[in-house]
């Protein structure tokens, strides 16, 4: 399942990406809010909700086929910091197609955070497409490193 959420700062980009999913990628994403623009909302509410949904499934979040999420706020980092507080989340800040590609592949990122203020809608769409299409590399060294991260969550 693919989840998407934003705060007021990422609301317009989220709407753009939902149309992109439907019209270009022909996929469905669950919109966890906000459903309308509210200038006083707090990104932490949406980031925590999405992160909990991403890790709640029968497949471990690290495995192919697990849930993924996209979080959007004005600067992106607040979403990443909040989401990463939830065990099993590996939220990344997307700033380039290459950084998204390598972070999904090597670090098994399952949440992509975007900065609406600093990337165009088209660039965001390309990062999202990369995030959704890139496969996790299960090389033993990457799995070893992921276990080290997981041990810190206990």
N, C-alpha and C positions, 0 to 999 in steps of 0.2 A: 504494500500500500504506500502511496505517496501522499504526504501531508504538506500543507503550506500554511503559513501564518505570517502576520506582520504586525507592526504597530502603526500609528498614524503616519510616521515618517516613511514607511514602506508600502503604504496602502495602494497608491497608484501603480507602483511596479508590480505588486501582487496581482492586481486586476489585469494588468497587461499579460503577466505570465499565465494566468488562468485561461485567457483567450488563446495564448500561444499553445498551451497544452491541448486544448480542444480543437483548434483549427489547423495547427501545423503538425504536432506530434501525435494527435489522435489518442491521447491518454487522459485519464481522469485523475484529478487530485482532490483530496478532501480539504476544503477550506475551513480552517479552525479559527478564522477571524482575523481582524474584526469584520463584521458583516457590513458596517458602515463607518465612515470617517468620524473618529472621536479624537479631537486634538489633545485631550488630557489622559488618554489611556497609557498604560505602562507596558513596555515591551516584555518585562519579566513574566507577566501573566501568560502571554501567548507563547513565549519560548518554553516555559515549563510545561504547559499543556501539550505542545507538539512533541517535546522530548519524551515525555511519558508515553505518548501514543507510539512513537517510533520503537521504543524498547519493549512494548507490550505486544508480544506475539509468540507463537510456538517456536519459531526459528530464532536462534541467537542473533542479535543485531549484526554481528560480524559476518554472518553467512550470506552468500548470494541468495537473493530472493527475500531478504529481510526488508522491513520497512525502511523508508528514507524520508527525510524532511527537508524543507526549504524555509528558512526564516529571513525576513527582510525588515530592516529598520534604516534609519538615516545613515548611520555609520557602520552598522554590521557587527561591531565588536561586542556590544552589550548583549545581543542575541547569542553570540557564540559563548560568551562567558557564562550566561545563565544556563544555556542548554547543557554545557559541559559539566554542570553540577549534578546532573542525573547519571547514575551508573549505567554504563553501556552506551552512552552517547559519545561520539567522536565528531563534534561539530568543528567545521573548518570555516575560515574566512576566505571567500572566493574573491580573488582580485585579477586573475588571468586564467585563460583556458589551460595553460600549462600547469599552473599551480593546482587547479582543480583536478586535472588528469593524474598528476603524481600523488596528490594527497589521497584521492580515492584508491588508487592502485596500491600504494605502499602502506598507507596508514588506515585503510578501510573506513574512510570518512562516511558517516551515514546521515549527516546533516550539513547542508550547505547554507552558509549565512552570507547575505548580500548587503552591500551598502548602497541604498537607493540614491543617495546624494552624490556618489562618486563613480557610478557606471551608467551607461546608457541602457535603455530597455533592450536594445539589440544585443549588446555585449552580455547583459545578464542572461538573455535567452540562450546564447551560445555556451555560457558557463553551465547553465542548467542542463542543456542537452549533453554536454560532456559528463557532468555529474551523473546523469541517469544512464548513460551508455558505457561508461568505463567500468571494467571488471576489477574485482579485488585480486591482487596477486597473493597467492597462498604459499609463496616461497617460505621455507622454514625460518629464515631470519626475520621476516616480517611478522610471522605468527609468534615467534619468541618475543618480539618487541611488544606486540599487542597484549601478550600475557603479562608483561611487566606493567603495562598501563592498568590492566584489569586488577592486578594485585594491589594497586594503590587505591582502588575504589572500595576495598573491603575494610 
